[in-house]
């Protein structure tokens, strides 16, 4: 009995209640992890991840796939590839329920593995060389119309230049700390020259210097000095141009009030809120980035 027909949700540990966009982000992140591990693009683990993305990240294709699952007729990998490429099921479907008997493959040496786990998508950290005795694609390409090479799989599921070259929340935190040090030094120098010992005037100067430092840097230079040092820039997510002064101020409003009494408390709280929103599910764009339609990304990408 062939129990290897995939259920994409369980195979990739996905939550079926999530939106197609959220599933696409999860599968994109998985493919990136495999790439960072040195897994080749034509490896079955990555090829099947791309095929799953092509179906589940598209609401129309996903609806067709879900209908097959609800009917108790899961698709083979070849049919999943056809659905991802063309948006329709093959004209002569050969999908069968999980319990349908299939011809036994010819005997060959087997490696020890967990029978409840398909190597190609169950654990991306397992050594591919220890699992070559079983290739699920061999069982799924019985008809010549399905025997398409992985080169025909859909285009890459994400633009790595726009998503995965964005810094993590930890990197963003270190850059923010470095910027606060630079801004503090600049504010101290200017207030020392023009403050004349007045606490109020010193506070005003510190606020003005911070505004010039952050808003001026992002709108005229493309990023703050700390980001430039670490090789990042802040830009509009659609046009890739520098932010306007208004967009830069909108994105950093919570920093600009940090010297205004209760504003320091608000700024601290919002730093936690905005910082925690920088994660893979949000494509490494914080809530404050989205507020200004902005992104922080590696230069020249």
C-alpha positions as CSV (number, residue, x, y, z in Angstrom):
1,X,0.0,0.0,0.0
2,X,1.3,3.4,-0.9
3,X,1.0,5.8,1.9
4,X,3.4,8.3,0.5
5,X,0.8,10.6,-1.3
6,X,1.4,13.9,0.4
7,X,-0.9,16.0,2.4
8,X,0.9,19.4,2.0
9,X,-0.4,20.8,5.3
10,X,0.8,17.9,7.5
11,X,3.9,17.3,5.4
12,X,5.2,20.8,6.0
13,X,3.6,21.3,9.4
14,X,1.4,24.1,8.2
15,X,-1.8,25.4,9.9
16,X,-4.6,25.0,7.4
17,X,-6.6,27.9,8.9
18,X,-3.9,30.4,7.9
19,X,-4.2,32.5,4.8
20,X,-2.5,31.7,1.6
21,X,-0.1,34.6,2.1
22,X,0.9,33.3,5.5
23,X,1.5,29.8,4.2
24,X,3.6,31.3,1.4
25,X,5.8,33.1,3.9
26,X,6.3,29.9,5.9
27,X,7.3,27.9,2.9
28,X,9.6,30.7,1.7
29,X,11.3,30.7,5.0
30,X,11.7,27.0,4.9
31,X,13.3,27.1,1.4
32,X,15.7,29.8,2.7
33,X,16.8,27.6,5.6
34,X,17.5,24.8,3.2
35,X,19.5,27.1,1.0
36,X,21.5,28.4,3.9
37,X,22.3,24.7,4.8
38,X,23.8,24.3,1.3
39,X,21.0,22.2,-0.1
40,X,20.9,22.5,-3.9
41,X,17.9,24.0,-5.6
42,X,17.2,20.8,-7.5
43,X,17.2,18.7,-4.3
44,X,13.8,17.0,-3.8
45,X,13.4,18.8,-0.4
46,X,13.6,22.2,-2.0
47,X,11.8,21.2,-5.2
48,X,8.9,19.9,-3.3
49,X,8.8,23.0,-1.1
50,X,8.6,25.2,-4.2
51,X,5.8,23.0,-5.6
52,X,3.9,23.3,-2.3
53,X,4.4,27.1,-2.4
54,X,3.1,27.3,-6.0
55,X,-0.2,25.6,-4.8
56,X,-0.8,26.9,-1.3
57,X,0.3,30.5,-1.8
58,X,-2.3,30.9,-4.6
59,X,-5.9,31.1,-3.3
60,X,-7.4,29.7,-6.5
61,X,-5.0,26.8,-6.8
62,X,-5.2,26.1,-3.1
63,X,-9.0,25.9,-3.3
64,X,-8.7,23.2,-6.0
65,X,-6.2,21.3,-3.9
66,X,-8.4,21.5,-0.7
67,X,-11.3,20.2,-2.7
68,X,-9.3,17.1,-3.6
69,X,-8.3,16.6,0.0
70,X,-11.9,16.9,1.2
71,X,-13.0,14.4,-1.4
72,X,-10.5,11.9,0.0
73,X,-8.4,11.9,-3.2
74,X,-5.0,13.5,-2.4
75,X,-2.8,14.4,-5.3
76,X,0.5,12.9,-6.3
77,X,3.6,15.1,-6.5
78,X,3.3,15.1,-10.3
79,X,-0.3,16.4,-10.1
80,X,0.7,19.0,-7.5
81,X,3.4,20.2,-9.9
82,X,0.9,20.3,-12.7
83,X,-1.6,22.3,-10.5
84,X,1.2,24.7,-9.5
85,X,2.4,25.3,-13.0
86,X,-1.0,25.5,-14.8
87,X,-3.6,26.2,-12.2
88,X,-5.6,23.1,-13.2
89,X,-5.6,19.4,-12.5
90,X,-4.3,17.1,-15.2
91,X,-6.9,16.1,-17.8
92,X,-6.6,12.4,-16.7
93,X,-6.0,12.5,-13.0
94,X,-4.5,9.4,-11.5
95,X,-4.7,10.5,-7.8
96,X,-5.9,7.8,-5.5
97,X,-6.8,7.7,-1.8
98,X,-4.1,7.1,0.7
99,X,-5.3,3.5,1.2
100,X,-5.1,2.6,-2.5
101,X,-2.6,-0.3,-3.2
102,X,0.3,0.5,-5.4
103,X,2.9,-1.7,-7.0
104,X,5.8,-2.4,-4.7
105,X,9.1,-0.8,-5.8
106,X,12.0,-3.1,-6.7
107,X,14.0,-4.2,-3.7
108,X,17.0,-2.1,-2.9
109,X,19.0,-1.4,0.3
110,X,17.1,0.6,2.8
111,X,18.4,3.1,5.4
112,X,17.0,3.2,8.9
113,X,14.4,5.9,9.2
114,X,11.2,6.8,11.0
115,X,8.3,5.3,9.0
116,X,6.1,8.2,10.0
117,X,8.3,10.8,8.4
118,X,9.0,11.4,4.7
119,X,12.6,12.5,4.4
120,X,12.0,14.9,1.5
121,X,9.9,17.2,3.6
122,X,9.8,15.9,7.2
123,X,13.1,17.2,8.5
124,X,15.2,19.7,6.6
125,X,18.2,19.1,8.9
126,X,18.6,15.4,8.0
127,X,21.6,14.3,5.8
128,X,20.3,13.9,2.2
129,X,23.1,11.3,1.5
130,X,21.7,8.9,4.1
131,X,18.2,9.0,2.5
132,X,18.8,8.4,-1.2
133,X,17.4,4.9,-1.0
134,X,13.9,6.3,-1.4
135,X,12.8,9.0,-3.8
136,X,9.1,9.8,-3.6
137,X,9.2,11.3,-7.0
138,X,9.9,7.9,-8.5
139,X,6.5,6.6,-7.4
140,X,4.7,9.7,-8.7
141,X,5.8,9.9,-12.4
142,X,4.1,6.8,-13.9
143,X,2.6,8.7,-16.8
144,X,4.9,10.4,-19.3
145,X,2.8,13.7,-19.1
146,X,3.9,13.9,-15.5
147,X,7.6,13.2,-15.9
148,X,8.6,16.8,-16.0
149,X,12.0,17.8,-14.6
150,X,12.3,20.1,-11.6
151,X,13.6,22.7,-14.1
152,X,9.9,23.2,-15.0
153,X,8.9,24.1,-11.5
154,X,7.5,27.6,-10.8
155,X,9.6,30.6,-10.5
156,X,11.2,31.3,-7.1
157,X,8.6,31.9,-4.4
158,X,10.1,35.0,-3.1
159,X,12.4,37.9,-4.0
160,X,15.3,37.4,-1.7
161,X,16.5,40.9,-2.4
162,X,13.3,42.3,-1.0
163,X,12.7,39.9,1.9
164,X,15.6,37.9,3.1
165,X,18.3,40.6,2.8
166,X,16.4,42.5,5.5
167,X,18.1,42.5,8.9
168,X,16.7,40.5,11.8
169,X,15.2,42.2,14.9
170,X,18.5,41.6,16.8
171,X,20.5,43.4,14.1
172,X,18.0,46.2,14.0
173,X,18.3,46.6,17.8
174,X,22.1,46.9,17.7
175,X,21.9,49.5,14.9
176,X,19.3,51.4,16.9
177,X,21.6,51.4,20.0
178,X,24.5,52.6,17.9
179,X,22.4,55.3,16.4
180,X,21.3,56.5,19.9
181,X,24.9,56.7,21.0
182,X,25.8,58.8,17.9
183,X,22.8,61.0,18.3
184,X,23.5,61.5,22.0
185,X,27.1,62.5,21.2
186,X,26.1,64.9,18.5
187,X,23.4,66.4,20.7
188,X,25.8,66.8,23.6
189,X,28.3,68.7,21.4
190,X,25.7,71.1,20.0
191,X,24.0,71.7,23.3
192,X,27.4,72.3,24.9
193,X,28.0,75.0,22.4
194,X,24.6,76.7,22.2
195,X,22.9,75.6,25.4
196,X,24.5,78.2,27.7
197,X,23.7,76.1,30.8
198,X,19.9,76.3,30.3
199,X,18.3,72.9,31.0
200,X,15.3,73.8,28.9
201,X,17.3,75.0,26.0
202,X,19.5,71.9,26.2
203,X,16.4,69.7,25.9
204,X,15.2,71.6,22.9
205,X,18.5,71.3,21.2
206,X,18.7,67.5,21.9
207,X,15.3,67.0,20.4
208,X,16.2,69.1,17.3
209,X,19.5,67.2,16.8
210,X,17.6,63.9,17.1
211,X,15.1,65.0,14.5
212,X,17.9,66.1,12.1
213,X,19.9,63.0,12.8
214,X,17.1,60.5,12.1
215,X,14.8,62.3,9.6
216,X,17.5,64.1,7.8
217,X,19.7,61.0,7.5
218,X,16.9,58.8,6.2
219,X,15.5,61.3,3.8
220,X,18.7,62.8,2.4
221,X,21.3,60.1,3.0
222,X,19.1,57.0,2.7
223,X,19.8,55.7,6.2
224,X,21.2,56.6,9.5
225,X,25.0,56.5,10.1
226,X,24.8,53.2,12.1
227,X,22.9,51.5,9.3
228,X,25.3,52.8,6.7
229,X,28.2,51.4,8.7
230,X,26.6,48.0,8.8
231,X,25.7,48.1,5.1
232,X,21.9,48.8,5.3
233,X,19.6,51.5,3.9
234,X,16.1,52.6,4.6
235,X,13.9,53.0,1.5
236,X,10.4,52.9,0.1
237,X,9.4,49.3,-0.3
238,X,7.8,49.9,-3.8
239,X,9.9,52.5,-5.5
240,X,13.2,51.7,-3.6
241,X,13.8,55.4,-3.4
242,X,14.8,57.3,-0.3
243,X,12.0,58.1,2.2
244,X,10.5,61.6,2.2
245,X,11.0,63.6,5.3
246,X,7.3,63.0,6.2
247,X,7.6,59.2,5.8
248,X,10.8,59.2,7.8
249,X,9.2,61.2,10.6
250,X,6.1,58.9,10.5
251,X,8.3,55.8,10.8
252,X,10.3,57.2,13.7
253,X,7.7,59.2,15.6
254,X,8.3,57.1,18.7
255,X,12.0,57.9,18.7
256,X,11.5,61.6,18.2
257,X,9.5,62.0,21.5
258,X,12.1,60.1,23.6
259,X,13.3,63.4,25.2
260,X,9.9,64.7,26.2
261,X,9.1,63.5,29.7
262,X,6.4,60.9,29.4
263,X,7.5,60.5,25.8
264,X,10.5,58.6,27.0
265,X,8.2,56.0,28.5
266,X,6.0,55.8,25.4
267,X,9.1,55.5,23.3
268,X,10.4,52.6,25.4
269,X,7.1,50.8,25.2
270,X,6.8,51.3,21.4
271,X,10.4,50.1,20.9
272,X,9.3,46.8,22.4
273,X,6.1,46.6,20.4
274,X,7.7,47.6,17.1
275,X,10.8,45.5,17.7
276,X,8.8,42.3,18.3
277,X,6.9,42.9,15.1
278,X,10.1,42.3,13.1
279,X,9.9,38.6,12.2
280,X,9.7,36.1,9.4
281,X,5.9,36.2,9.4
282,X,6.0,40.0,8.7
283,X,8.8,39.5,6.2
284,X,11.2,41.3,8.5
285,X,9.3,44.6,8.3
286,X,8.2,46.1,11.6
287,X,4.8,47.8,12.2
288,X,6.6,51.2,12.0
289,X,8.1,50.2,8.7
290,X,4.7,49.3,7.3
291,X,3.3,52.6,8.6
292,X,5.6,54.5,6.3
293,X,5.6,51.8,3.5
294,X,9.4,51.4,4.2
295,X,11.9,48.6,4.6
296,X,15.5,48.3,5.9
297,X,17.5,46.2,3.4
298,X,21.1,45.5,2.4
299,X,22.5,48.2,0.0
300,X,22.6,47.5,-3.7
301,X,19.8,44.9,-3.7
